[in-house]
Amino acid sequence: MNRTDKENYYLDIAETVLERGTCLRRNFGAIIVKHDEIVSSGYTGAPRGRKNCIDTGMCVRESLGIPRGERYELCRSVHAEANAIISASRRDMIGSTLYLVGRDMKTGNYVEHASPCSMCKRLIINAGITRVIVRDTKTQYFTVNVEDWITNDESLSGQFGY
């Protein structure tokens, strides 16, 4: 029997979380883990009490042809990373790892080279999360050290790296 490595174990859980997502375009699942314990989880969806895109049958960004990584202010959803962060105390997030998995809803494929948007990066930094691990394929992932986002501040250069 082959035992799943710890990173893919947590990514599998984040992938299950994304199944609750309500976006018509791309759904993400995120979990925050500290000392091998899940602190919180989050998925893509409209703010509590508001209609989700799956309820309205329309994605504004999709209908306007807005490319990935642009104009998130038009999106109805709260991102998975943000939902995971608001569901945890900062004390529990300091020094933690956020695991992130995204799926394109049209193709069912993983979102390649996924990265938190600039707003979620700021939330991750302020939450005290130290690493973000993102799934690229069922078994492959990459790790981002959050300190790199602090050192290489994209908001100063105007290059947002989506």
BELCORFEN-V586125 format. One record per helix or strand. SS is the DSSP state (H for helix, E for strand). FROM is the first residue (numbers start at 0). LEN is the number of residues. If there is no record, write none. Layout:
ss:SS from:FROM len:LEN
ss:SS from:FROM len:LEN
//
This chain:
ss:H from:5 len:13
ss:E from:25 len:9
ss:E from:36 len:7
ss:E from:44 len:2
ss:H from:52 len:4
ss:H from:59 len:4
ss:H from:71 len:3
ss:E from:76 len:2
ss:H from:79 len:7
ss:H from:89 len:4
ss:E from:96 len:8
ss:E from:109 len:1
ss:H from:117 len:10
ss:E from:130 len:5
ss:E from:140 len:5
ss:H from:145 len:6
ss:H from:153 len:4
//
